[in-house]
Amino acid sequence: MEERFFVSFIQCFFIAFGVIVGGSVIGSIGSFATGEPPFNAISEIARKLRIWAIVSAIGGTFDAIANFEKALDGPSVDMVKQILLIISAMGGVKAGMLLMSWIIQEDVG
């Protein structure tokens, strides 16, 4: 494994984490402005952003599919790297959801 992969692995985690935390907190400002409860909005927005956080962290669906296709023709190490990047993004989503549930003191999801 090369050093650049570990950089991408860590970045995927924090990109997904940032999408969940930033999107749900900033998105709840609209609820606050319209007089709705912002904590309910944080919970709902965080649940809706889960898949999009993973997609944005791995660089979009088409890049991931193209990398999978290349891995099928080439060495299986590339396939393992893509799977690990997706798992890293899923970990970032889980950590973001956990942080949001700690902040709003209810189960997000």
VOBA-646729 format. One record per residue (C-alpha): residue number from 0; residue in three letters; chain; x, y, z. Coordinates in steps of 0.2 Angstrom, whole numbers, plus 5000, padded with zeros to 4 digits. Layout:
// residues N
vodren resi: NUM | resn: Ala | chain: A | px: X | py: Y | pz: Z .
...
This chain:
// residues 109
vodren resi: 0 | resn: Met | chain: A | px: 5000 | py: 5000 | pz: 5000 .
vodren resi: 1 | resn: Glu | chain: A | px: 5006 | py: 5017 | pz: 4996 .
vodren resi: 2 | resn: Glu | chain: A | px: 5007 | py: 5033 | pz: 5006 .
vodren resi: 3 | resn: Arg | chain: A | px: 4994 | py: 5042 | pz: 4995 .
vodren resi: 4 | resn: Phe | chain: A | px: 4981 | py: 5029 | pz: 4999 .
vodren resi: 5 | resn: Phe | chain: A | px: 4982 | py: 5032 | pz: 5018 .
vodren resi: 6 | resn: Val | chain: A | px: 4979 | py: 5051 | pz: 5014 .
vodren resi: 7 | resn: Ser | chain: A | px: 4964 | py: 5047 | pz: 5004 .
vodren resi: 8 | resn: Phe | chain: A | px: 4958 | py: 5035 | pz: 5017 .
vodren resi: 9 | resn: Ile | chain: A | px: 4959 | py: 5049 | pz: 5031 .
vodren resi: 10 | resn: Gln | chain: A | px: 4951 | py: 5062 | pz: 5019 .
vodren resi: 11 | resn: Cys | chain: A | px: 4936 | py: 5051 | pz: 5015 .
vodren resi: 12 | resn: Phe | chain: A | px: 4932 | py: 5049 | pz: 5033 .
vodren resi: 13 | resn: Phe | chain: A | px: 4933 | py: 5068 | pz: 5037 .
vodren resi: 14 | resn: Ile | chain: A | px: 4924 | py: 5073 | pz: 5021 .
vodren resi: 15 | resn: Ala | chain: A | px: 4909 | py: 5061 | pz: 5025 .
vodren resi: 16 | resn: Phe | chain: A | px: 4910 | py: 5067 | pz: 5044 .
vodren resi: 17 | resn: Gly | chain: A | px: 4910 | py: 5086 | pz: 5038 .
vodren resi: 18 | resn: Val | chain: A | px: 4895 | py: 5083 | pz: 5026 .
vodren resi: 19 | resn: Ile | chain: A | px: 4885 | py: 5076 | pz: 5040 .
vodren resi: 20 | resn: Val | chain: A | px: 4889 | py: 5088 | pz: 5053 .
vodren resi: 21 | resn: Gly | chain: A | px: 4890 | py: 5104 | pz: 5043 .
vodren resi: 22 | resn: Gly | chain: A | px: 4875 | py: 5100 | pz: 5032 .
vodren resi: 23 | resn: Ser | chain: A | px: 4864 | py: 5096 | pz: 5047 .
vodren resi: 24 | resn: Val | chain: A | px: 4869 | py: 5111 | pz: 5057 .
vodren resi: 25 | resn: Ile | chain: A | px: 4869 | py: 5123 | pz: 5043 .
vodren resi: 26 | resn: Gly | chain: A | px: 4853 | py: 5116 | pz: 5036 .
vodren resi: 27 | resn: Ser | chain: A | px: 4844 | py: 5118 | pz: 5053 .
vodren resi: 28 | resn: Ile | chain: A | px: 4846 | py: 5136 | pz: 5052 .
vodren resi: 29 | resn: Gly | chain: A | px: 4832 | py: 5137 | pz: 5039 .
vodren resi: 30 | resn: Ser | chain: A | px: 4821 | py: 5128 | pz: 5051 .
vodren resi: 31 | resn: Phe | chain: A | px: 4826 | py: 5140 | pz: 5065 .
vodren resi: 32 | resn: Ala | chain: A | px: 4822 | py: 5155 | pz: 5053 .
vodren resi: 33 | resn: Thr | chain: A | px: 4805 | py: 5148 | pz: 5049 .
vodren resi: 34 | resn: Gly | chain: A | px: 4800 | py: 5145 | pz: 5067 .
vodren resi: 35 | resn: Glu | chain: A | px: 4802 | py: 5126 | pz: 5067 .
vodren resi: 36 | resn: Pro | chain: A | px: 4812 | py: 5116 | pz: 5080 .
vodren resi: 37 | resn: Pro | chain: A | px: 4830 | py: 5115 | pz: 5074 .
vodren resi: 38 | resn: Phe | chain: A | px: 4835 | py: 5100 | pz: 5083 .
vodren resi: 39 | resn: Asn | chain: A | px: 4821 | py: 5090 | pz: 5074 .
vodren resi: 40 | resn: Ala | chain: A | px: 4828 | py: 5097 | pz: 5058 .
vodren resi: 41 | resn: Ile | chain: A | px: 4846 | py: 5092 | pz: 5062 .
vodren resi: 42 | resn: Ser | chain: A | px: 4840 | py: 5074 | pz: 5065 .
vodren resi: 43 | resn: Glu | chain: A | px: 4830 | py: 5073 | pz: 5049 .
vodren resi: 44 | resn: Ile | chain: A | px: 4843 | py: 5081 | pz: 5038 .
vodren resi: 45 | resn: Ala | chain: A | px: 4857 | py: 5070 | pz: 5045 .
vodren resi: 46 | resn: Arg | chain: A | px: 4847 | py: 5055 | pz: 5041 .
vodren resi: 47 | resn: Lys | chain: A | px: 4844 | py: 5061 | pz: 5023 .
vodren resi: 48 | resn: Leu | chain: A | px: 4862 | py: 5066 | pz: 5020 .
vodren resi: 49 | resn: Arg | chain: A | px: 4870 | py: 5049 | pz: 5025 .
vodren resi: 50 | resn: Ile | chain: A | px: 4871 | py: 5042 | pz: 5007 .
vodren resi: 51 | resn: Trp | chain: A | px: 4876 | py: 5058 | pz: 5000 .
vodren resi: 52 | resn: Ala | chain: A | px: 4890 | py: 5060 | pz: 5012 .
vodren resi: 53 | resn: Ile | chain: A | px: 4897 | py: 5043 | pz: 5007 .
vodren resi: 54 | resn: Val | chain: A | px: 4895 | py: 5047 | pz: 4988 .
vodren resi: 55 | resn: Ser | chain: A | px: 4904 | py: 5064 | pz: 4990 .
vodren resi: 56 | resn: Ala | chain: A | px: 4918 | py: 5057 | pz: 5001 .
vodren resi: 57 | resn: Ile | chain: A | px: 4923 | py: 5044 | pz: 4988 .
vodren resi: 58 | resn: Gly | chain: A | px: 4922 | py: 5057 | pz: 4974 .
vodren resi: 59 | resn: Gly | chain: A | px: 4906 | py: 5053 | pz: 4966 .
vodren resi: 60 | resn: Thr | chain: A | px: 4898 | py: 5037 | pz: 4960 .
vodren resi: 61 | resn: Phe | chain: A | px: 4905 | py: 5037 | pz: 4942 .
vodren resi: 62 | resn: Asp | chain: A | px: 4923 | py: 5038 | pz: 4948 .
vodren resi: 63 | resn: Ala | chain: A | px: 4920 | py: 5023 | pz: 4960 .
vodren resi: 64 | resn: Ile | chain: A | px: 4912 | py: 5013 | pz: 4947 .
vodren resi: 65 | resn: Ala | chain: A | px: 4926 | py: 5016 | pz: 4935 .
vodren resi: 66 | resn: Asn | chain: A | px: 4939 | py: 5011 | pz: 4948 .
vodren resi: 67 | resn: Phe | chain: A | px: 4929 | py: 4995 | pz: 4952 .
vodren resi: 68 | resn: Glu | chain: A | px: 4929 | py: 4992 | pz: 4933 .
vodren resi: 69 | resn: Lys | chain: A | px: 4948 | py: 4995 | pz: 4932 .
vodren resi: 70 | resn: Ala | chain: A | px: 4950 | py: 4983 | pz: 4947 .
vodren resi: 71 | resn: Leu | chain: A | px: 4941 | py: 4969 | pz: 4939 .
vodren resi: 72 | resn: Asp | chain: A | px: 4953 | py: 4969 | pz: 4924 .
vodren resi: 73 | resn: Gly | chain: A | px: 4969 | py: 4973 | pz: 4935 .
vodren resi: 74 | resn: Pro | chain: A | px: 4976 | py: 4968 | pz: 4951 .
vodren resi: 75 | resn: Ser | chain: A | px: 4963 | py: 4965 | pz: 4966 .
vodren resi: 76 | resn: Val | chain: A | px: 4973 | py: 4977 | pz: 4977 .
vodren resi: 77 | resn: Asp | chain: A | px: 4963 | py: 4992 | pz: 4968 .
vodren resi: 78 | resn: Met | chain: A | px: 4947 | py: 4984 | pz: 4972 .
vodren resi: 79 | resn: Val | chain: A | px: 4952 | py: 4982 | pz: 4991 .
vodren resi: 80 | resn: Lys | chain: A | px: 4957 | py: 5000 | pz: 4991 .
vodren resi: 81 | resn: Gln | chain: A | px: 4940 | py: 5006 | pz: 4984 .
vodren resi: 82 | resn: Ile | chain: A | px: 4931 | py: 4995 | pz: 4997 .
vodren resi: 83 | resn: Leu | chain: A | px: 4942 | py: 5002 | pz: 5011 .
vodren resi: 84 | resn: Leu | chain: A | px: 4938 | py: 5020 | pz: 5005 .
vodren resi: 85 | resn: Ile | chain: A | px: 4920 | py: 5016 | pz: 5006 .
vodren resi: 86 | resn: Ile | chain: A | px: 4921 | py: 5009 | pz: 5023 .
vodren resi: 87 | resn: Ser | chain: A | px: 4931 | py: 5024 | pz: 5029 .
vodren resi: 88 | resn: Ala | chain: A | px: 4917 | py: 5036 | pz: 5022 .
vodren resi: 89 | resn: Met | chain: A | px: 4904 | py: 5025 | pz: 5031 .
vodren resi: 90 | resn: Gly | chain: A | px: 4914 | py: 5027 | pz: 5047 .
vodren resi: 91 | resn: Gly | chain: A | px: 4914 | py: 5046 | pz: 5045 .
vodren resi: 92 | resn: Val | chain: A | px: 4895 | py: 5046 | pz: 5042 .
vodren resi: 93 | resn: Lys | chain: A | px: 4893 | py: 5035 | pz: 5058 .
vodren resi: 94 | resn: Ala | chain: A | px: 4904 | py: 5047 | pz: 5068 .
vodren resi: 95 | resn: Gly | chain: A | px: 4895 | py: 5062 | pz: 5062 .
vodren resi: 96 | resn: Met | chain: A | px: 4878 | py: 5054 | pz: 5066 .
vodren resi: 97 | resn: Leu | chain: A | px: 4885 | py: 5050 | pz: 5084 .
vodren resi: 98 | resn: Leu | chain: A | px: 4891 | py: 5068 | pz: 5086 .
vodren resi: 99 | resn: Met | chain: A | px: 4874 | py: 5074 | pz: 5081 .
vodren resi: 100 | resn: Ser | chain: A | px: 4865 | py: 5063 | pz: 5093 .
vodren resi: 101 | resn: Trp | chain: A | px: 4876 | py: 5069 | pz: 5107 .
vodren resi: 102 | resn: Ile | chain: A | px: 4872 | py: 5087 | pz: 5103 .
vodren resi: 103 | resn: Ile | chain: A | px: 4853 | py: 5085 | pz: 5101 .
vodren resi: 104 | resn: Gln | chain: A | px: 4852 | py: 5072 | pz: 5115 .
vodren resi: 105 | resn: Glu | chain: A | px: 4841 | py: 5060 | pz: 5105 .
vodren resi: 106 | resn: Asp | chain: A | px: 4844 | py: 5046 | pz: 5093 .
vodren resi: 107 | resn: Val | chain: A | px: 4847 | py: 5052 | pz: 5075 .
vodren resi: 108 | resn: Gly | chain: A | px: 4847 | py: 5036 | pz: 5067 .
